[in-house]
Amino acid sequence: MIRWESREVAESTAVRGWSMASKTRPPREQAARALCNLDSIPPDINFCGEPMWRSYLPQVDVVLRVVLGDDAWAAMVEAERGG
């Protein structure tokens, strides 16, 4: 369980991490990295052979699909794949 003091620090770190990378990384990656930072987990550590941030993509995709709608979300994913 996260204590409130720790959550405030984690949220500050998540926002700082997001703002530093916002110009170079795709939006889904930015959001996944922000969630890692919120949980105080380094986003680039190895987890199941991939960077940890990739394990947060399912949660990111759920939120983005609701906020953006299915078509806009699908277009975002396709753009990230270079299509």
N, CA, C and O atoms as CSV, one atom per row, in Angstrom:
chain,resi,resn,atom,element,x,y,z
A,1,MET,N,N,0.831,-1.177,0.000
A,1,MET,CA,C,0.000,0.000,0.000
A,1,MET,C,C,0.876,1.241,0.000
A,1,MET,O,O,1.904,1.282,0.676
A,2,ILE,N,N,0.475,2.238,-0.748
A,2,ILE,CA,C,1.250,3.474,-0.874
A,2,ILE,C,C,0.785,4.470,0.174
A,2,ILE,O,O,-0.409,4.729,0.321
A,3,ARG,N,N,1.754,5.027,0.903
A,3,ARG,CA,C,1.407,6.091,1.842
A,3,ARG,C,C,1.246,7.390,1.075
A,3,ARG,O,O,1.844,7.567,0.013
A,4,TRP,N,N,0.448,8.292,1.603
A,4,TRP,CA,C,0.174,9.545,0.900
A,4,TRP,C,C,1.434,10.346,0.632
A,4,TRP,O,O,1.580,10.916,-0.449
A,5,GLU,N,N,2.365,10.403,1.611
A,5,GLU,CA,C,3.587,11.169,1.398
A,5,GLU,C,C,4.356,10.596,0.217
A,5,GLU,O,O,4.834,11.342,-0.637
A,6,SER,N,N,4.475,9.284,0.166
A,6,SER,CA,C,5.211,8.633,-0.908
A,6,SER,C,C,4.517,8.855,-2.239
A,6,SER,O,O,5.178,9.047,-3.260
A,7,ARG,N,N,3.205,8.832,-2.238
A,7,ARG,CA,C,2.456,9.027,-3.484
A,7,ARG,C,C,2.701,10.420,-4.051
A,7,ARG,O,O,2.840,10.579,-5.264
A,8,GLU,N,N,2.756,11.437,-3.178
A,8,GLU,CA,C,3.010,12.792,-3.649
A,8,GLU,C,C,4.387,12.882,-4.298
A,8,GLU,O,O,4.539,13.516,-5.343
A,9,VAL,N,N,5.378,12.262,-3.695
A,9,VAL,CA,C,6.721,12.259,-4.267
A,9,VAL,C,C,6.714,11.501,-5.583
A,9,VAL,O,O,7.314,11.954,-6.557
A,10,ALA,N,N,6.047,10.356,-5.628
A,10,ALA,CA,C,5.984,9.558,-6.850
A,10,ALA,C,C,5.269,10.321,-7.956
A,10,ALA,O,O,5.701,10.277,-9.108
A,11,GLU,N,N,4.186,11.018,-7.633
A,11,GLU,CA,C,3.477,11.790,-8.642
A,11,GLU,C,C,4.357,12.899,-9.190
A,11,GLU,O,O,4.350,13.160,-10.393
A,12,SER,N,N,5.113,13.553,-8.323
A,12,SER,CA,C,6.017,14.597,-8.766
A,12,SER,C,C,7.076,14.015,-9.703
A,12,SER,O,O,7.393,14.612,-10.732
A,13,THR,N,N,7.616,12.862,-9.352
A,13,THR,CA,C,8.611,12.190,-10.181
A,13,THR,C,C,8.006,11.773,-11.510
A,13,THR,O,O,8.644,11.911,-12.554
A,14,ALA,N,N,6.781,11.266,-11.480
A,14,ALA,CA,C,6.116,10.833,-12.714
A,14,ALA,C,C,5.925,12.011,-13.656
A,14,ALA,O,O,6.168,11.890,-14.857
A,15,VAL,N,N,5.498,13.131,-13.132
A,15,VAL,CA,C,5.284,14.315,-13.964
A,15,VAL,C,C,6.612,14.811,-14.508
A,15,VAL,O,O,6.705,15.167,-15.683
A,16,ARG,N,N,7.632,14.839,-13.674
A,16,ARG,CA,C,8.944,15.292,-14.115
A,16,ARG,C,C,9.484,14.382,-15.209
A,16,ARG,O,O,10.014,14.867,-16.208
A,17,GLY,N,N,9.357,13.073,-15.036
A,17,GLY,CA,C,9.807,12.117,-16.045
A,17,GLY,C,C,9.053,12.276,-17.352
A,17,GLY,O,O,9.635,12.150,-18.429
A,18,TRP,N,N,7.766,12.552,-17.261
A,18,TRP,CA,C,6.957,12.742,-18.453
A,18,TRP,C,C,7.385,13.994,-19.199
A,18,TRP,O,O,7.544,13.965,-20.419
A,19,SER,N,N,7.571,15.078,-18.488
A,19,SER,CA,C,7.873,16.337,-19.162
A,19,SER,C,C,9.240,16.302,-19.825
A,19,SER,O,O,9.435,16.936,-20.862
A,20,MET,N,N,10.185,15.579,-19.252
A,20,MET,CA,C,11.514,15.497,-19.834
A,20,MET,C,C,11.495,14.702,-21.135
A,20,MET,O,O,12.279,14.989,-22.040
A,21,ALA,N,N,10.618,13.714,-21.244
A,21,ALA,CA,C,10.631,12.831,-22.395
A,21,ALA,C,C,9.554,13.147,-23.408
A,21,ALA,O,O,9.499,12.504,-24.456
A,22,SER,N,N,8.710,14.100,-23.137
A,22,SER,CA,C,7.514,14.298,-23.951
A,22,SER,C,C,7.814,14.628,-25.406
A,22,SER,O,O,6.960,14.400,-26.263
A,23,LYS,N,N,8.983,15.150,-25.715
A,23,LYS,CA,C,9.282,15.542,-27.078
A,23,LYS,C,C,9.898,14.417,-27.898
A,23,LYS,O,O,9.993,14.536,-29.120
A,24,THR,N,N,10.312,13.344,-27.270
A,24,THR,CA,C,11.038,12.314,-28.009
A,24,THR,C,C,10.372,10.942,-27.997
A,24,THR,O,O,10.729,10.089,-28.810
A,25,ARG,N,N,9.443,10.710,-27.125
A,25,ARG,CA,C,8.834,9.386,-26.998
A,25,ARG,C,C,7.361,9.420,-27.384
A,25,ARG,O,O,6.680,10.427,-27.184
A,26,PRO,N,N,6.870,8.301,-27.943
A,26,PRO,CA,C,5.442,8.231,-28.278
A,26,PRO,C,C,4.570,8.379,-27.032
A,26,PRO,O,O,5.010,8.049,-25.930
A,27,PRO,N,N,3.350,8.868,-27.192
A,27,PRO,CA,C,2.469,9.104,-26.046
A,27,PRO,C,C,2.221,7.866,-25.177
A,27,PRO,O,O,2.182,7.980,-23.951
A,28,ARG,N,N,2.054,6.703,-25.780
A,28,ARG,CA,C,1.799,5.493,-24.976
A,28,ARG,C,C,3.012,5.170,-24.108
A,28,ARG,O,O,2.859,4.791,-22.947
A,29,GLU,N,N,4.212,5.316,-24.660
A,29,GLU,CA,C,5.420,5.067,-23.879
A,29,GLU,C,C,5.551,6.094,-22.760
A,29,GLU,O,O,5.902,5.741,-21.634
A,30,GLN,N,N,5.276,7.357,-23.059
A,30,GLN,CA,C,5.336,8.398,-22.035
A,30,GLN,C,C,4.411,8.054,-20.867
A,30,GLN,O,O,4.796,8.156,-19.702
A,31,ALA,N,N,3.184,7.645,-21.202
A,31,ALA,CA,C,2.212,7.318,-20.158
A,31,ALA,C,C,2.662,6.103,-19.354
A,31,ALA,O,O,2.535,6.090,-18.130
A,32,ALA,N,N,3.184,5.086,-20.029
A,32,ALA,CA,C,3.644,3.882,-19.333
A,32,ALA,C,C,4.818,4.204,-18.409
A,32,ALA,O,O,4.889,3.701,-17.288
A,33,ARG,N,N,5.722,5.031,-18.878
A,33,ARG,CA,C,6.863,5.439,-18.040
A,33,ARG,C,C,6.384,6.244,-16.834
A,33,ARG,O,O,6.911,6.089,-15.732
A,34,ALA,N,N,5.389,7.097,-17.041
A,34,ALA,CA,C,4.849,7.885,-15.928
A,34,ALA,C,C,4.233,6.967,-14.875
A,34,ALA,O,O,4.373,7.219,-13.678
A,35,LEU,N,N,3.552,5.903,-15.309
A,35,LEU,CA,C,2.980,4.953,-14.350
A,35,LEU,C,C,4.078,4.211,-13.591
A,35,LEU,O,O,3.944,3.970,-12.392
A,36,CYS,N,N,5.155,3.851,-14.272
A,36,CYS,CA,C,6.295,3.238,-13.574
A,36,CYS,C,C,6.814,4.179,-12.497
A,36,CYS,O,O,7.020,3.782,-11.350
A,37,ASN,N,N,7.024,5.437,-12.888
A,37,ASN,CA,C,7.530,6.418,-11.923
A,37,ASN,C,C,6.567,6.607,-10.769
A,37,ASN,O,O,6.991,6.768,-9.625
A,38,LEU,N,N,5.277,6.588,-11.056
A,38,LEU,CA,C,4.275,6.720,-10.006
A,38,LEU,C,C,4.387,5.578,-9.003
A,38,LEU,O,O,4.185,5.773,-7.804
A,39,ASP,N,N,4.711,4.383,-9.501
A,39,ASP,CA,C,4.889,3.215,-8.638
A,39,ASP,C,C,6.313,3.102,-8.097
A,39,ASP,O,O,6.651,2.107,-7.457
A,40,SER,N,N,7.138,4.095,-8.343
A,40,SER,CA,C,8.546,4.111,-7.908
A,40,SER,C,C,9.331,2.926,-8.452
A,40,SER,O,O,10.140,2.320,-7.749
A,41,ILE,N,N,9.075,2.608,-9.718
A,41,ILE,CA,C,9.771,1.515,-10.395
A,41,ILE,C,C,10.541,2.117,-11.569
A,41,ILE,O,O,9.963,2.847,-12.374
A,42,PRO,N,N,11.833,1.823,-11.676
A,42,PRO,CA,C,12.589,2.343,-12.823
A,42,PRO,C,C,12.015,1.805,-14.137
A,42,PRO,O,O,11.920,0.589,-14.309
A,43,PRO,N,N,11.641,2.668,-15.047
A,43,PRO,CA,C,10.973,2.219,-16.263
A,43,PRO,C,C,11.839,1.387,-17.198
A,43,PRO,O,O,11.308,0.634,-18.014
A,44,ASP,N,N,13.154,1.504,-17.100
A,44,ASP,CA,C,14.027,0.803,-18.032
A,44,ASP,C,C,14.626,-0.494,-17.497
A,44,ASP,O,O,15.416,-1.134,-18.192
A,45,ILE,N,N,14.267,-0.896,-16.273
A,45,ILE,CA,C,14.803,-2.167,-15.789
A,45,ILE,C,C,14.211,-3.306,-16.615
A,45,ILE,O,O,13.120,-3.188,-17.173
A,46,ASN,N,N,14.951,-4.407,-16.680
A,46,ASN,CA,C,14.525,-5.552,-17.466
A,46,ASN,C,C,13.430,-6.320,-16.736
A,46,ASN,O,O,13.579,-6.670,-15.565
A,47,PHE,N,N,12.339,-6.576,-17.431
A,47,PHE,CA,C,11.230,-7.352,-16.884
A,47,PHE,C,C,10.741,-8.285,-17.987
A,47,PHE,O,O,10.177,-7.837,-18.986
A,48,CYS,N,N,10.960,-9.568,-17.801
A,48,CYS,CA,C,10.560,-10.572,-18.801
A,48,CYS,C,C,11.166,-10.273,-20.166
A,48,CYS,O,O,10.514,-10.466,-21.192
A,49,GLY,N,N,12.403,-9.807,-20.183
A,49,GLY,CA,C,13.112,-9.579,-21.434
A,49,GLY,C,C,12.827,-8.255,-22.119
A,49,GLY,O,O,13.325,-8.013,-23.219
A,50,GLU,N,N,12.037,-7.394,-21.492
A,50,GLU,CA,C,11.712,-6.086,-22.056
A,50,GLU,C,C,11.809,-5.027,-20.967
A,50,GLU,O,O,11.842,-5.353,-19.780
A,51,PRO,N,N,11.855,-3.748,-21.373
A,51,PRO,CA,C,11.847,-2.693,-20.360
A,51,PRO,C,C,10.541,-2.739,-19.549
A,51,PRO,O,O,9.473,-3.032,-20.087
A,52,MET,N,N,10.644,-2.451,-18.280
A,52,MET,CA,C,9.489,-2.505,-17.386
A,52,MET,C,C,8.313,-1.682,-17.897
A,52,MET,O,O,7.165,-2.105,-17.761
A,53,TRP,N,N,8.574,-0.522,-18.480
A,53,TRP,CA,C,7.476,0.350,-18.917
A,53,TRP,C,C,6.531,-0.358,-19.872
A,53,TRP,O,O,5.340,-0.048,-19.902
A,54,ARG,N,N,7.040,-1.306,-20.654
A,54,ARG,CA,C,6.181,-2.021,-21.602
A,54,ARG,C,C,5.121,-2.858,-20.892
A,54,ARG,O,O,4.061,-3.123,-21.458
A,55,SER,N,N,5.398,-3.274,-19.661
A,55,SER,CA,C,4.405,-4.067,-18.920
A,55,SER,C,C,3.208,-3.213,-18.494
A,55,SER,O,O,2.176,-3.752,-18.094
A,56,TYR,N,N,3.339,-1.895,-18.578
A,56,TYR,CA,C,2.237,-0.992,-18.227
A,56,TYR,C,C,1.364,-0.621,-19.430
A,56,TYR,O,O,0.347,0.052,-19.261
A,57,LEU,N,N,1.732,-1.035,-20.611
A,57,LEU,CA,C,0.964,-0.671,-21.800
A,57,LEU,C,C,-0.490,-1.136,-21.769
A,57,LEU,O,O,-1.353,-0.403,-22.254
A,58,PRO,N,N,-0.811,-2.312,-21.228
A,58,PRO,CA,C,-2.232,-2.675,-21.168
A,58,PRO,C,C,-3.073,-1.666,-20.377
A,58,PRO,O,O,-4.187,-1.337,-20.786
A,59,GLN,N,N,-2.550,-1.174,-19.250
A,59,GLN,CA,C,-3.284,-0.186,-18.464
A,59,GLN,C,C,-3.386,1.138,-19.233
A,59,GLN,O,O,-4.435,1.781,-19.240
A,60,VAL,N,N,-2.301,1.528,-19.869
A,60,VAL,CA,C,-2.294,2.759,-20.664
A,60,VAL,C,C,-3.325,2.660,-21.783
A,60,VAL,O,O,-4.088,3.595,-22.025
A,61,ASP,N,N,-3.338,1.517,-22.458
A,61,ASP,CA,C,-4.258,1.355,-23.584
A,61,ASP,C,C,-5.718,1.390,-23.156
A,61,ASP,O,O,-6.561,1.920,-23.880
A,62,VAL,N,N,-6.026,0.838,-21.996
A,62,VAL,CA,C,-7.409,0.898,-21.508
A,62,VAL,C,C,-7.850,2.345,-21.339
A,62,VAL,O,O,-8.934,2.728,-21.780
A,63,VAL,N,N,-7.016,3.138,-20.707
A,63,VAL,CA,C,-7.367,4.537,-20.460
A,63,VAL,C,C,-7.444,5.323,-21.770
A,63,VAL,O,O,-8.393,6.075,-21.992
A,64,LEU,N,N,-6.451,5.150,-22.628
A,64,LEU,CA,C,-6.443,5.908,-23.878
A,64,LEU,C,C,-7.614,5.540,-24.780
A,64,LEU,O,O,-8.165,6.410,-25.454
A,65,ARG,N,N,-8.002,4.274,-24.806
A,65,ARG,CA,C,-9.154,3.881,-25.634
A,65,ARG,C,C,-10.438,4.535,-25.138
A,65,ARG,O,O,-11.287,4.930,-25.936
A,66,VAL,N,N,-10.577,4.646,-23.825
A,66,VAL,CA,C,-11.770,5.292,-23.267
A,66,VAL,C,C,-11.746,6.789,-23.567
A,66,VAL,O,O,-12.760,7.363,-23.965
A,67,VAL,N,N,-10.596,7.415,-23.376
A,67,VAL,CA,C,-10.488,8.862,-23.541
A,67,VAL,C,C,-10.528,9.273,-25.015
A,67,VAL,O,O,-11.218,10.226,-25.377
A,68,LEU,N,N,-9.796,8.563,-25.852
A,68,LEU,CA,C,-9.677,8.949,-27.255
A,68,LEU,C,C,-10.729,8.331,-28.165
A,68,LEU,O,O,-11.067,8.892,-29.208
A,69,GLY,N,N,-11.242,7.176,-27.764
A,69,GLY,CA,C,-12.120,6.407,-28.639
A,69,GLY,C,C,-11.312,5.366,-29.397
A,69,GLY,O,O,-10.103,5.513,-29.574
A,70,ASP,N,N,-11.984,4.320,-29.839
A,70,ASP,CA,C,-11.292,3.201,-30.476
A,70,ASP,C,C,-10.519,3.601,-31.732
A,70,ASP,O,O,-9.383,3.167,-31.924
A,71,ASP,N,N,-11.125,4.421,-32.583
A,71,ASP,CA,C,-10.477,4.779,-33.848
A,71,ASP,C,C,-9.215,5.606,-33.637
A,71,ASP,O,O,-8.186,5.338,-34.257
A,72,ALA,N,N,-9.287,6.597,-32.778
A,72,ALA,CA,C,-8.118,7.440,-32.514
A,72,ALA,C,C,-7.026,6.642,-31.822
A,72,ALA,O,O,-5.843,6.823,-32.111
A,73,TRP,N,N,-7.417,5.752,-30.901
A,73,TRP,CA,C,-6.427,4.912,-30.225
A,73,TRP,C,C,-5.744,3.999,-31.240
A,73,TRP,O,O,-4.519,3.873,-31.232
A,74,ALA,N,N,-6.527,3.361,-32.115
A,74,ALA,CA,C,-5.950,2.470,-33.124
A,74,ALA,C,C,-5.001,3.233,-34.051
A,74,ALA,O,O,-3.952,2.712,-34.430
A,75,ALA,N,N,-5.361,4.451,-34.410
A,75,ALA,CA,C,-4.491,5.267,-35.256
A,75,ALA,C,C,-3.175,5.597,-34.534
A,75,ALA,O,O,-2.113,5.623,-35.156
A,76,MET,N,N,-3.254,5.846,-33.233
A,76,MET,CA,C,-2.049,6.127,-32.448
A,76,MET,C,C,-1.127,4.918,-32.424
A,76,MET,O,O,0.079,5.045,-32.633
A,77,VAL,N,N,-1.695,3.753,-32.170
A,77,VAL,CA,C,-0.890,2.526,-32.136
A,77,VAL,C,C,-0.271,2.260,-33.496
A,77,VAL,O,O,0.902,1.893,-33.580
A,78,GLU,N,N,-1.028,2.437,-34.548
A,78,GLU,CA,C,-0.522,2.229,-35.904
A,78,GLU,C,C,0.608,3.203,-36.225
A,78,GLU,O,O,1.611,2.817,-36.826
A,79,ALA,N,N,0.449,4.455,-35.830
A,79,ALA,CA,C,1.496,5.465,-36.064
A,79,ALA,C,C,2.787,5.090,-35.336
A,79,ALA,O,O,3.880,5.298,-35.862
A,80,GLU,N,N,2.662,4.540,-34.130
A,80,GLU,CA,C,3.850,4.126,-33.387
A,80,GLU,C,C,4.577,2.987,-34.094
A,80,GLU,O,O,5.799,2.869,-33.998
A,81,ARG,N,N,3.833,2.158,-34.796
A,81,ARG,CA,C,4.429,1.032,-35.527
A,81,ARG,C,C,5.046,1.470,-36.847
A,81,ARG,O,O,5.686,0.686,-37.547
A,82,GLY,N,N,4.837,2.750,-37.169
A,82,GLY,CA,C,5.415,3.279,-38.396
A,82,GLY,C,C,4.492,3.145,-39.600
A,82,GLY,O,O,4.916,3.290,-40.747
A,83,GLY,N,N,3.210,2.861,-39.316
A,83,GLY,CA,C,2.290,2.643,-40.440
A,83,GLY,C,C,1.450,3.765,-40.791
A,83,GLY,O,O,0.649,3.670,-41.721
